[in-house]
Amino acid sequence: MARIPAGLEVEPSTKKRVDLLNKFLNSDAVLVLYTRGKKPYRTMIPLSSFQKDYQHVMAVDLAPAQHAP
């Protein structure tokens, strides 16, 4: 599991902060590099499910409550 406080990471080549949420919402996939048992792995993860779920959370779960009179 990875955790990035405030969703901002520093781009090593430019030293500028990168908004990872914006990158996740506007990219097709993310490349994940990791090791297991000292063996390196890499995999591409499509972001379409994340983007769909995020839009649902923003539109439904965090929407102001609509109360009937």
CHARMM internal coordinates of N, CA and C (Angstrom, degrees):
IC EDIT
DIST 1 N 1 CA 1.4226
DIST 1 CA 1 C 1.5222
ANGL 1 N 1 CA 1 C 108.13
DIST 1 C 2 N 1.2939
ANGL 1 CA 1 C 2 N 115.23
DIHE 1 N 1 CA 1 C 2 N 138.92
DIST 2 N 2 CA 1.4576
ANGL 1 C 2 N 2 CA 121.00
DIHE 1 CA 1 C 2 N 2 CA 177.21
DIST 2 CA 2 C 1.5216
ANGL 2 N 2 CA 2 C 108.96
DIHE 1 C 2 N 2 CA 2 C -116.40
DIST 2 C 3 N 1.3108
ANGL 2 CA 2 C 3 N 115.98
DIHE 2 N 2 CA 2 C 3 N 144.70
DIST 3 N 3 CA 1.4554
ANGL 2 C 3 N 3 CA 121.30
DIHE 2 CA 2 C 3 N 3 CA 177.68
DIST 3 CA 3 C 1.5124
ANGL 3 N 3 CA 3 C 108.00
DIHE 2 C 3 N 3 CA 3 C -132.01
DIST 3 C 4 N 1.3199
ANGL 3 CA 3 C 4 N 115.86
DIHE 3 N 3 CA 3 C 4 N 130.50
DIST 4 N 4 CA 1.4570
ANGL 3 C 4 N 4 CA 120.91
DIHE 3 CA 3 C 4 N 4 CA 179.57
DIST 4 CA 4 C 1.5207
ANGL 4 N 4 CA 4 C 107.28
DIHE 3 C 4 N 4 CA 4 C -124.81
DIST 4 C 5 N 1.3331
ANGL 4 CA 4 C 5 N 117.26
DIHE 4 N 4 CA 4 C 5 N 102.96
DIST 5 N 5 CA 1.4644
ANGL 4 C 5 N 5 CA 121.21
DIHE 4 CA 4 C 5 N 5 CA -177.58
DIST 5 CA 5 C 1.5276
ANGL 5 N 5 CA 5 C 112.21
DIHE 4 C 5 N 5 CA 5 C -54.59
DIST 5 C 6 N 1.3218
ANGL 5 CA 5 C 6 N 115.45
DIHE 5 N 5 CA 5 C 6 N 133.44
DIST 6 N 6 CA 1.4711
ANGL 5 C 6 N 6 CA 124.22
DIHE 5 CA 5 C 6 N 6 CA 178.39
DIST 6 CA 6 C 1.5289
ANGL 6 N 6 CA 6 C 113.10
DIHE 5 C 6 N 6 CA 6 C 64.54
DIST 6 C 7 N 1.3383
ANGL 6 CA 6 C 7 N 118.18
DIHE 6 N 6 CA 6 C 7 N 4.46
DIST 7 N 7 CA 1.4563
ANGL 6 C 7 N 7 CA 120.93
DIHE 6 CA 6 C 7 N 7 CA 178.28
DIST 7 CA 7 C 1.5163
ANGL 7 N 7 CA 7 C 114.40
DIHE 6 C 7 N 7 CA 7 C 68.85
DIST 7 C 8 N 1.3213
ANGL 7 CA 7 C 8 N 116.43
DIHE 7 N 7 CA 7 C 8 N 18.85
DIST 8 N 8 CA 1.4614
ANGL 7 C 8 N 8 CA 120.97
DIHE 7 CA 7 C 8 N 8 CA 179.75
DIST 8 CA 8 C 1.5201
ANGL 8 N 8 CA 8 C 109.95
DIHE 7 C 8 N 8 CA 8 C -116.76
DIST 8 C 9 N 1.3104
ANGL 8 CA 8 C 9 N 114.98
DIHE 8 N 8 CA 8 C 9 N 134.34
DIST 9 N 9 CA 1.4581
ANGL 8 C 9 N 9 CA 121.68
DIHE 8 CA 8 C 9 N 9 CA 179.01
DIST 9 CA 9 C 1.5220
ANGL 9 N 9 CA 9 C 107.75
DIHE 8 C 9 N 9 CA 9 C -129.01
DIST 9 C 10 N 1.3143
ANGL 9 CA 9 C 10 N 117.00
DIHE 9 N 9 CA 9 C 10 N 151.31
DIST 10 N 10 CA 1.4617
ANGL 9 C 10 N 10 CA 121.62
DIHE 9 CA 9 C 10 N 10 CA 178.97
DIST 10 CA 10 C 1.5199
ANGL 10 N 10 CA 10 C 109.16
DIHE 9 C 10 N 10 CA 10 C -91.16
DIST 10 C 11 N 1.3310
ANGL 10 CA 10 C 11 N 116.35
DIHE 10 N 10 CA 10 C 11 N 124.94
DIST 11 N 11 CA 1.4647
ANGL 10 C 11 N 11 CA 122.35
DIHE 10 CA 10 C 11 N 11 CA 175.87
DIST 11 CA 11 C 1.5281
ANGL 11 N 11 CA 11 C 107.61
DIHE 10 C 11 N 11 CA 11 C -72.79
DIST 11 C 12 N 1.3393
ANGL 11 CA 11 C 12 N 118.71
DIHE 11 N 11 CA 11 C 12 N 117.15
DIST 12 N 12 CA 1.4691
ANGL 11 C 12 N 12 CA 120.92
DIHE 11 CA 11 C 12 N 12 CA -174.77
DIST 12 CA 12 C 1.5254
ANGL 12 N 12 CA 12 C 114.46
DIHE 11 C 12 N 12 CA 12 C -57.05
DIST 12 C 13 N 1.3244
ANGL 12 CA 12 C 13 N 117.49
DIHE 12 N 12 CA 12 C 13 N -39.62
DIST 13 N 13 CA 1.4706
ANGL 12 C 13 N 13 CA 119.25
DIHE 12 CA 12 C 13 N 13 CA -175.03
DIST 13 CA 13 C 1.5268
ANGL 13 N 13 CA 13 C 113.40
DIHE 12 C 13 N 13 CA 13 C -73.52
DIST 13 C 14 N 1.3353
ANGL 13 CA 13 C 14 N 117.35
DIHE 13 N 13 CA 13 C 14 N -30.78
DIST 14 N 14 CA 1.4672
ANGL 13 C 14 N 14 CA 120.21
DIHE 13 CA 13 C 14 N 14 CA -177.12
DIST 14 CA 14 C 1.5179
ANGL 14 N 14 CA 14 C 113.71
DIHE 13 C 14 N 14 CA 14 C -110.56
DIST 14 C 15 N 1.3225
ANGL 14 CA 14 C 15 N 117.02
DIHE 14 N 14 CA 14 C 15 N -13.47
DIST 15 N 15 CA 1.4668
ANGL 14 C 15 N 15 CA 123.73
DIHE 14 CA 14 C 15 N 15 CA -176.59
DIST 15 CA 15 C 1.5294
ANGL 15 N 15 CA 15 C 112.48
DIHE 14 C 15 N 15 CA 15 C 63.93
DIST 15 C 16 N 1.3390
ANGL 15 CA 15 C 16 N 117.19
DIHE 15 N 15 CA 15 C 16 N 15.95
DIST 16 N 16 CA 1.4622
ANGL 15 C 16 N 16 CA 121.52
DIHE 15 CA 15 C 16 N 16 CA 178.08
DIST 16 CA 16 C 1.5208
ANGL 16 N 16 CA 16 C 109.35
DIHE 15 C 16 N 16 CA 16 C -93.23
DIST 16 C 17 N 1.3350
ANGL 16 CA 16 C 17 N 115.21
DIHE 16 N 16 CA 16 C 17 N 150.60
DIST 17 N 17 CA 1.4633
ANGL 16 C 17 N 17 CA 120.27
DIHE 16 CA 16 C 17 N 17 CA 177.46
DIST 17 CA 17 C 1.5226
ANGL 17 N 17 CA 17 C 110.03
DIHE 16 C 17 N 17 CA 17 C -77.37
DIST 17 C 18 N 1.3292
ANGL 17 CA 17 C 18 N 115.99
DIHE 17 N 17 CA 17 C 18 N 138.78
DIST 18 N 18 CA 1.4574
ANGL 17 C 18 N 18 CA 122.46
DIHE 17 CA 17 C 18 N 18 CA -178.86
DIST 18 CA 18 C 1.5320
ANGL 18 N 18 CA 18 C 107.86
DIHE 17 C 18 N 18 CA 18 C -116.36
DIST 18 C 19 N 1.3373
ANGL 18 CA 18 C 19 N 116.52
DIHE 18 N 18 CA 18 C 19 N 129.26
DIST 19 N 19 CA 1.4649
ANGL 18 C 19 N 19 CA 122.58
DIHE 18 CA 18 C 19 N 19 CA 176.95
DIST 19 CA 19 C 1.5253
ANGL 19 N 19 CA 19 C 107.95
DIHE 18 C 19 N 19 CA 19 C -81.66
DIST 19 C 20 N 1.3344
ANGL 19 CA 19 C 20 N 116.27
DIHE 19 N 19 CA 19 C 20 N 103.78
DIST 20 N 20 CA 1.4599
ANGL 19 C 20 N 20 CA 120.00
DIHE 19 CA 19 C 20 N 20 CA -175.10
DIST 20 CA 20 C 1.5212
ANGL 20 N 20 CA 20 C 113.02
DIHE 19 C 20 N 20 CA 20 C -69.33
DIST 20 C 21 N 1.3266
ANGL 20 CA 20 C 21 N 118.18
DIHE 20 N 20 CA 20 C 21 N -31.73
DIST 21 N 21 CA 1.4633
ANGL 20 C 21 N 21 CA 119.54
DIHE 20 CA 20 C 21 N 21 CA 177.01
DIST 21 CA 21 C 1.5205
ANGL 21 N 21 CA 21 C 109.67
DIHE 20 C 21 N 21 CA 21 C -61.57
DIST 21 C 22 N 1.3076
ANGL 21 CA 21 C 22 N 117.07
DIHE 21 N 21 CA 21 C 22 N -45.23
DIST 22 N 22 CA 1.4653
ANGL 21 C 22 N 22 CA 121.11
DIHE 21 CA 21 C 22 N 22 CA 177.62
DIST 22 CA 22 C 1.5310
ANGL 22 N 22 CA 22 C 110.50
DIHE 21 C 22 N 22 CA 22 C -60.73
DIST 22 C 23 N 1.3218
ANGL 22 CA 22 C 23 N 117.12
DIHE 22 N 22 CA 22 C 23 N -42.07
DIST 23 N 23 CA 1.4704
ANGL 22 C 23 N 23 CA 120.58
DIHE 22 CA 22 C 23 N 23 CA 178.15
DIST 23 CA 23 C 1.5266
ANGL 23 N 23 CA 23 C 110.92
DIHE 22 C 23 N 23 CA 23 C -62.62
DIST 23 C 24 N 1.3467
ANGL 23 CA 23 C 24 N 117.51
DIHE 23 N 23 CA 23 C 24 N -43.45
DIST 24 N 24 CA 1.4592
ANGL 23 C 24 N 24 CA 121.69
DIHE 23 CA 23 C 24 N 24 CA 179.87
DIST 24 CA 24 C 1.5200
ANGL 24 N 24 CA 24 C 111.58
DIHE 23 C 24 N 24 CA 24 C -64.63
DIST 24 C 25 N 1.3294
ANGL 24 CA 24 C 25 N 116.74
DIHE 24 N 24 CA 24 C 25 N -36.15
DIST 25 N 25 CA 1.4638
ANGL 24 C 25 N 25 CA 120.37
DIHE 24 CA 24 C 25 N 25 CA -178.50
DIST 25 CA 25 C 1.5236
ANGL 25 N 25 CA 25 C 112.82
DIHE 24 C 25 N 25 CA 25 C -77.31
DIST 25 C 26 N 1.3264
ANGL 25 CA 25 C 26 N 117.21
DIHE 25 N 25 CA 25 C 26 N -19.92
DIST 26 N 26 CA 1.4625
ANGL 25 C 26 N 26 CA 120.71
DIHE 25 CA 25 C 26 N 26 CA -176.00
DIST 26 CA 26 C 1.5280
ANGL 26 N 26 CA 26 C 114.10
DIHE 25 C 26 N 26 CA 26 C -118.52
DIST 26 C 27 N 1.3219
ANGL 26 CA 26 C 27 N 116.91
DIHE 26 N 26 CA 26 C 27 N 17.46
DIST 27 N 27 CA 1.4622
ANGL 26 C 27 N 27 CA 121.33
DIHE 26 CA 26 C 27 N 27 CA 178.01
DIST 27 CA 27 C 1.5216
ANGL 27 N 27 CA 27 C 109.34
DIHE 26 C 27 N 27 CA 27 C -122.75
DIST 27 C 28 N 1.3169
ANGL 27 CA 27 C 28 N 115.71
DIHE 27 N 27 CA 27 C 28 N 160.38
DIST 28 N 28 CA 1.4639
ANGL 27 C 28 N 28 CA 120.74
DIHE 27 CA 27 C 28 N 28 CA 179.51
DIST 28 CA 28 C 1.5204
ANGL 28 N 28 CA 28 C 113.19
DIHE 27 C 28 N 28 CA 28 C -85.13
DIST 28 C 29 N 1.3390
ANGL 28 CA 28 C 29 N 116.66
DIHE 28 N 28 CA 28 C 29 N -32.81
DIST 29 N 29 CA 1.4576
ANGL 28 C 29 N 29 CA 120.58
DIHE 28 CA 28 C 29 N 29 CA -175.33
DIST 29 CA 29 C 1.5197
ANGL 29 N 29 CA 29 C 109.69
DIHE 28 C 29 N 29 CA 29 C -156.50
DIST 29 C 30 N 1.3333
ANGL 29 CA 29 C 30 N 114.65
DIHE 29 N 29 CA 29 C 30 N 165.73
DIST 30 N 30 CA 1.4616
ANGL 29 C 30 N 30 CA 120.98
DIHE 29 CA 29 C 30 N 30 CA 175.46
DIST 30 CA 30 C 1.5258
ANGL 30 N 30 CA 30 C 107.73
DIHE 29 C 30 N 30 CA 30 C -125.52
DIST 30 C 31 N 1.3112
ANGL 30 CA 30 C 31 N 116.03
DIHE 30 N 30 CA 30 C 31 N 139.14
DIST 31 N 31 CA 1.4604
ANGL 30 C 31 N 31 CA 122.10
DIHE 30 CA 30 C 31 N 31 CA 176.98
DIST 31 CA 31 C 1.5161
ANGL 31 N 31 CA 31 C 107.85
DIHE 30 C 31 N 31 CA 31 C -93.08
DIST 31 C 32 N 1.3276
ANGL 31 CA 31 C 32 N 116.59
DIHE 31 N 31 CA 31 C 32 N 123.13
DIST 32 N 32 CA 1.4594
ANGL 31 C 32 N 32 CA 121.99
DIHE 31 CA 31 C 32 N 32 CA -179.62
DIST 32 CA 32 C 1.5215
ANGL 32 N 32 CA 32 C 108.42
DIHE 31 C 32 N 32 CA 32 C -111.20
DIST 32 C 33 N 1.3232
ANGL 32 CA 32 C 33 N 115.25
DIHE 32 N 32 CA 32 C 33 N 125.03
DIST 33 N 33 CA 1.4608
ANGL 32 C 33 N 33 CA 122.11
DIHE 32 CA 32 C 33 N 33 CA 176.62
DIST 33 CA 33 C 1.5170
ANGL 33 N 33 CA 33 C 107.79
DIHE 32 C 33 N 33 CA 33 C -110.90
DIST 33 C 34 N 1.3232
ANGL 33 CA 33 C 34 N 117.47
DIHE 33 N 33 CA 33 C 34 N 130.47
DIST 34 N 34 CA 1.4566
ANGL 33 C 34 N 34 CA 120.51
DIHE 33 CA 33 C 34 N 34 CA -178.98
DIST 34 CA 34 C 1.5181
ANGL 34 N 34 CA 34 C 109.90
DIHE 33 C 34 N 34 CA 34 C -154.21
DIST 34 C 35 N 1.3280
ANGL 34 CA 34 C 35 N 115.76
DIHE 34 N 34 CA 34 C 35 N 169.53
DIST 35 N 35 CA 1.4600
ANGL 34 C 35 N 35 CA 120.82
DIHE 34 CA 34 C 35 N 35 CA 175.93
DIST 35 CA 35 C 1.5189
ANGL 35 N 35 CA 35 C 108.85
DIHE 34 C 35 N 35 CA 35 C -124.29
DIST 35 C 36 N 1.2994
ANGL 35 CA 35 C 36 N 114.61
DIHE 35 N 35 CA 35 C 36 N 148.99
DIST 36 N 36 CA 1.4638
ANGL 35 C 36 N 36 CA 121.90
DIHE 35 CA 35 C 36 N 36 CA 174.98
DIST 36 CA 36 C 1.5234
ANGL 36 N 36 CA 36 C 106.11
DIHE 35 C 36 N 36 CA 36 C -141.60
DIST 36 C 37 N 1.3086
ANGL 36 CA 36 C 37 N 115.18
DIHE 36 N 36 CA 36 C 37 N 121.01
DIST 37 N 37 CA 1.4697
ANGL 36 C 37 N 37 CA 118.59
DIHE 36 CA 36 C 37 N 37 CA -178.16
DIST 37 CA 37 C 1.5164
ANGL 37 N 37 CA 37 C 112.22
DIHE 36 C 37 N 37 CA 37 C 59.90
DIST 37 C 38 N 1.3095
ANGL 37 CA 37 C 38 N 117.43
DIHE 37 N 37 CA 37 C 38 N 37.39
DIST 38 N 38 CA 1.4694
ANGL 37 C 38 N 38 CA 125.02
DIHE 37 CA 37 C 38 N 38 CA 179.70
DIST 38 CA 38 C 1.5301
ANGL 38 N 38 CA 38 C 113.48
DIHE 37 C 38 N 38 CA 38 C 68.25
DIST 38 C 39 N 1.3184
ANGL 38 CA 38 C 39 N 117.18
DIHE 38 N 38 CA 38 C 39 N 7.22
DIST 39 N 39 CA 1.4594
ANGL 38 C 39 N 39 CA 120.64
DIHE 38 CA 38 C 39 N 39 CA 177.56
DIST 39 CA 39 C 1.5358
ANGL 39 N 39 CA 39 C 108.52
DIHE 38 C 39 N 39 CA 39 C -102.64
DIST 39 C 40 N 1.3483
ANGL 39 CA 39 C 40 N 117.64
DIHE 39 N 39 CA 39 C 40 N 128.09
DIST 40 N 40 CA 1.4678
ANGL 39 C 40 N 40 CA 119.74
DIHE 39 CA 39 C 40 N 40 CA -178.84
DIST 40 CA 40 C 1.5343
ANGL 40 N 40 CA 40 C 112.12
DIHE 39 C 40 N 40 CA 40 C -78.66
DIST 40 C 41 N 1.2992
ANGL 40 CA 40 C 41 N 114.86
DIHE 40 N 40 CA 40 C 41 N 142.45
DIST 41 N 41 CA 1.4637
ANGL 40 C 41 N 41 CA 122.16
DIHE 40 CA 40 C 41 N 41 CA 177.10
DIST 41 CA 41 C 1.5181
ANGL 41 N 41 CA 41 C 109.00
DIHE 40 C 41 N 41 CA 41 C -132.25
DIST 41 C 42 N 1.3194
ANGL 41 CA 41 C 42 N 115.50
DIHE 41 N 41 CA 41 C 42 N 159.26
DIST 42 N 42 CA 1.4638
ANGL 41 C 42 N 42 CA 121.45
DIHE 41 CA 41 C 42 N 42 CA 171.99
DIST 42 CA 42 C 1.5197
ANGL 42 N 42 CA 42 C 107.75
DIHE 41 C 42 N 42 CA 42 C -147.74
DIST 42 C 43 N 1.3180
ANGL 42 CA 42 C 43 N 114.25
DIHE 42 N 42 CA 42 C 43 N 145.10
DIST 43 N 43 CA 1.4580
ANGL 42 C 43 N 43 CA 119.16
DIHE 42 CA 42 C 43 N 43 CA -179.77
DIST 43 CA 43 C 1.5224
ANGL 43 N 43 CA 43 C 109.52
DIHE 42 C 43 N 43 CA 43 C -151.80
DIST 43 C 44 N 1.3141
ANGL 43 CA 43 C 44 N 115.38
DIHE 43 N 43 CA 43 C 44 N 147.79
DIST 44 N 44 CA 1.4642
ANGL 43 C 44 N 44 CA 121.43
DIHE 43 CA 43 C 44 N 44 CA 175.91
DIST 44 CA 44 C 1.5270
ANGL 44 N 44 CA 44 C 107.51
DIHE 43 C 44 N 44 CA 44 C -97.96
DIST 44 C 45 N 1.3117
ANGL 44 CA 44 C 45 N 116.24
DIHE 44 N 44 CA 44 C 45 N 131.45
DIST 45 N 45 CA 1.4545
ANGL 44 C 45 N 45 CA 121.37
DIHE 44 CA 44 C 45 N 45 CA 179.54
DIST 45 CA 45 C 1.5199
ANGL 45 N 45 CA 45 C 108.43
DIHE 44 C 45 N 45 CA 45 C -115.87
DIST 45 C 46 N 1.3294
ANGL 45 CA 45 C 46 N 118.05
DIHE 45 N 45 CA 45 C 46 N 119.60
DIST 46 N 46 CA 1.4702
ANGL 45 C 46 N 46 CA 120.56
DIHE 45 CA 45 C 46 N 46 CA 177.20
DIST 46 CA 46 C 1.5290
ANGL 46 N 46 CA 46 C 109.81
DIHE 45 C 46 N 46 CA 46 C -65.23
DIST 46 C 47 N 1.3123
ANGL 46 CA 46 C 47 N 116.32
DIHE 46 N 46 CA 46 C 47 N 143.82
DIST 47 N 47 CA 1.4606
ANGL 46 C 47 N 47 CA 121.44
DIHE 46 CA 46 C 47 N 47 CA -177.40
DIST 47 CA 47 C 1.5226
ANGL 47 N 47 CA 47 C 113.50
DIHE 46 C 47 N 47 CA 47 C -101.86
DIST 47 C 48 N 1.3051
ANGL 47 CA 47 C 48 N 118.73
DIHE 47 N 47 CA 47 C 48 N 3.42
DIST 48 N 48 CA 1.4641
ANGL 47 C 48 N 48 CA 121.07
DIHE 47 CA 47 C 48 N 48 CA -176.64
DIST 48 CA 48 C 1.5273
ANGL 48 N 48 CA 48 C 112.14
DIHE 47 C 48 N 48 CA 48 C -61.10
DIST 48 C 49 N 1.3235
ANGL 48 CA 48 C 49 N 118.87
DIHE 48 N 48 CA 48 C 49 N -39.94
DIST 49 N 49 CA 1.4733
ANGL 48 C 49 N 49 CA 121.09
DIHE 48 CA 48 C 49 N 49 CA 178.46
DIST 49 CA 49 C 1.5218
ANGL 49 N 49 CA 49 C 110.78
DIHE 48 C 49 N 49 CA 49 C -65.74
DIST 49 C 50 N 1.3341
ANGL 49 CA 49 C 50 N 116.74
DIHE 49 N 49 CA 49 C 50 N -42.55
DIST 50 N 50 CA 1.4604
ANGL 49 C 50 N 50 CA 120.81
DIHE 49 CA 49 C 50 N 50 CA 177.84
DIST 50 CA 50 C 1.5231
ANGL 50 N 50 CA 50 C 110.40
DIHE 49 C 50 N 50 CA 50 C -60.89
DIST 50 C 51 N 1.3329
ANGL 50 CA 50 C 51 N 116.57
DIHE 50 N 50 CA 50 C 51 N -45.54
DIST 51 N 51 CA 1.4589
ANGL 50 C 51 N 51 CA 120.77
DIHE 50 CA 50 C 51 N 51 CA -178.37
DIST 51 CA 51 C 1.5276
ANGL 51 N 51 CA 51 C 111.32
DIHE 50 C 51 N 51 CA 51 C -62.83
DIST 51 C 52 N 1.3158
ANGL 51 CA 51 C 52 N 117.01
DIHE 51 N 51 CA 51 C 52 N -41.49
DIST 52 N 52 CA 1.4642
ANGL 51 C 52 N 52 CA 121.59
DIHE 51 CA 51 C 52 N 52 CA 178.70
DIST 52 CA 52 C 1.5262
ANGL 52 N 52 CA 52 C 110.40
DIHE 51 C 52 N 52 CA 52 C -64.17
DIST 52 C 53 N 1.3243
ANGL 52 CA 52 C 53 N 117.00
DIHE 52 N 52 CA 52 C 53 N -47.48
DIST 53 N 53 CA 1.4617
ANGL 52 C 53 N 53 CA 120.95
DIHE 52 CA 52 C 53 N 53 CA 179.36
DIST 53 CA 53 C 1.5260
ANGL 53 N 53 CA 53 C 111.56
DIHE 52 C 53 N 53 CA 53 C -63.48
DIST 53 C 54 N 1.3111
ANGL 53 CA 53 C 54 N 117.61
DIHE 53 N 53 CA 53 C 54 N -39.68
DIST 54 N 54 CA 1.4680
ANGL 53 C 54 N 54 CA 121.46
DIHE 53 CA 53 C 54 N 54 CA 179.18
DIST 54 CA 54 C 1.5302
ANGL 54 N 54 CA 54 C 110.56
DIHE 53 C 54 N 54 CA 54 C -62.84
DIST 54 C 55 N 1.3208
ANGL 54 CA 54 C 55 N 116.73
DIHE 54 N 54 CA 54 C 55 N -44.80
DIST 55 N 55 CA 1.4657
ANGL 54 C 55 N 55 CA 120.38
DIHE 54 CA 54 C 55 N 55 CA 178.49
DIST 55 CA 55 C 1.5309
ANGL 55 N 55 CA 55 C 110.44
DIHE 54 C 55 N 55 CA 55 C -61.57
DIST 55 C 56 N 1.3240
ANGL 55 CA 55 C 56 N 117.76
DIHE 55 N 55 CA 55 C 56 N -39.19
DIST 56 N 56 CA 1.4649
ANGL 55 C 56 N 56 CA 121.23
DIHE 55 CA 55 C 56 N 56 CA 178.09
DIST 56 CA 56 C 1.5272
ANGL 56 N 56 CA 56 C 110.47
DIHE 55 C 56 N 56 CA 56 C -63.76
DIST 56 C 57 N 1.3127
ANGL 56 CA 56 C 57 N 116.64
DIHE 56 N 56 CA 56 C 57 N -46.49
DIST 57 N 57 CA 1.4666
ANGL 56 C 57 N 57 CA 120.29
DIHE 56 CA 56 C 57 N 57 CA 179.28
DIST 57 CA 57 C 1.5202
ANGL 57 N 57 CA 57 C 110.53
DIHE 56 C 57 N 57 CA 57 C -59.15
DIST 57 C 58 N 1.3143
ANGL 57 CA 57 C 58 N 116.87
DIHE 57 N 57 CA 57 C 58 N -45.08
DIST 58 N 58 CA 1.4654
ANGL 57 C 58 N 58 CA 120.30
DIHE 57 CA 57 C 58 N 58 CA -177.84
DIST 58 CA 58 C 1.5273
ANGL 58 N 58 CA 58 C 111.61
DIHE 57 C 58 N 58 CA 58 C -68.47
DIST 58 C 59 N 1.3240
ANGL 58 CA 58 C 59 N 117.38
DIHE 58 N 58 CA 58 C 59 N -37.83
DIST 59 N 59 CA 1.4692
ANGL 58 C 59 N 59 CA 120.97
DIHE 58 CA 58 C 59 N 59 CA -175.00
DIST 59 CA 59 C 1.5252
ANGL 59 N 59 CA 59 C 112.67
DIHE 58 C 59 N 59 CA 59 C -83.84
DIST 59 C 60 N 1.3186
ANGL 59 CA 59 C 60 N 117.57
DIHE 59 N 59 CA 59 C 60 N -34.65
DIST 60 N 60 CA 1.4611
ANGL 59 C 60 N 60 CA 120.31
DIHE 59 CA 59 C 60 N 60 CA -172.98
DIST 60 CA 60 C 1.5259
ANGL 60 N 60 CA 60 C 112.11
DIHE 59 C 60 N 60 CA 60 C -110.69
DIST 60 C 61 N 1.3084
ANGL 60 CA 60 C 61 N 116.23
DIHE 60 N 60 CA 60 C 61 N -57.86
DIST 61 N 61 CA 1.4645
ANGL 60 C 61 N 61 CA 120.11
DIHE 60 CA 60 C 61 N 61 CA -173.21
DIST 61 CA 61 C 1.5237
ANGL 61 N 61 CA 61 C 113.36
DIHE 60 C 61 N 61 CA 61 C -68.69
DIST 61 C 62 N 1.3153
ANGL 61 CA 61 C 62 N 118.34
DIHE 61 N 61 CA 61 C 62 N -33.78
DIST 62 N 62 CA 1.4662
ANGL 61 C 62 N 62 CA 120.77
DIHE 61 CA 61 C 62 N 62 CA -178.87
DIST 62 CA 62 C 1.5243
ANGL 62 N 62 CA 62 C 112.76
DIHE 61 C 62 N 62 CA 62 C -105.42
DIST 62 C 63 N 1.3188
ANGL 62 CA 62 C 63 N 117.42
DIHE 62 N 62 CA 62 C 63 N 5.51
DIST 63 N 63 CA 1.4694
ANGL 62 C 63 N 63 CA 120.83
DIHE 62 CA 62 C 63 N 63 CA 179.12
DIST 63 CA 63 C 1.5228
ANGL 63 N 63 CA 63 C 109.28
DIHE 62 C 63 N 63 CA 63 C -69.84
DIST 63 C 64 N 1.3226
ANGL 63 CA 63 C 64 N 116.99
DIHE 63 N 63 CA 63 C 64 N 148.16
DIST 64 N 64 CA 1.4710
ANGL 63 C 64 N 64 CA 119.00
DIHE 63 CA 63 C 64 N 64 CA 175.15
DIST 64 CA 64 C 1.5286
ANGL 64 N 64 CA 64 C 110.31
DIHE 63 C 64 N 64 CA 64 C -57.50
DIST 64 C 65 N 1.3058
ANGL 64 CA 64 C 65 N 115.73
DIHE 64 N 64 CA 64 C 65 N 139.67
DIST 65 N 65 CA 1.4777
ANGL 64 C 65 N 65 CA 120.15
DIHE 64 CA 64 C 65 N 65 CA -178.49
DIST 65 CA 65 C 1.5217
ANGL 65 N 65 CA 65 C 110.08
DIHE 64 C 65 N 65 CA 65 C -64.29
DIST 65 C 66 N 1.3149
ANGL 65 CA 65 C 66 N 115.91
DIHE 65 N 65 CA 65 C 66 N 134.13
DIST 66 N 66 CA 1.4693
ANGL 65 C 66 N 66 CA 122.54
DIHE 65 CA 65 C 66 N 66 CA 176.23
DIST 66 CA 66 C 1.5089
ANGL 66 N 66 CA 66 C 107.70
DIHE 65 C 66 N 66 CA 66 C -101.47
DIST 66 C 67 N 1.3301
ANGL 66 CA 66 C 67 N 116.92
DIHE 66 N 66 CA 66 C 67 N 104.78
DIST 67 N 67 CA 1.4643
ANGL 66 C 67 N 67 CA 120.89
DIHE 66 CA 66 C 67 N 67 CA -178.67
DIST 67 CA 67 C 1.5119
ANGL 67 N 67 CA 67 C 109.88
DIHE 66 C 67 N 67 CA 67 C -98.60
DIST 67 C 68 N 1.3250
ANGL 67 CA 67 C 68 N 115.21
DIHE 67 N 67 CA 67 C 68 N 136.08
DIST 68 N 68 CA 1.4663
ANGL 67 C 68 N 68 CA 120.79
DIHE 67 CA 67 C 68 N 68 CA 175.81
DIST 68 CA 68 C 1.5144
ANGL 68 N 68 CA 68 C 108.91
DIHE 67 C 68 N 68 CA 68 C -75.90
DIST 68 C 69 N 1.3455
ANGL 68 CA 68 C 69 N 117.25
DIHE 68 N 68 CA 68 C 69 N 142.48
DIST 69 N 69 CA 1.4717
ANGL 68 C 69 N 69 CA 119.56
DIHE 68 CA 68 C 69 N 69 CA -179.61
DIST 69 CA 69 C 1.5049
ANGL 69 N 69 CA 69 C 112.72
DIHE 68 C 69 N 69 CA 69 C -67.89
END
COOR INIT
IC SEED 1 N 1 CA 1 C
IC BUILD
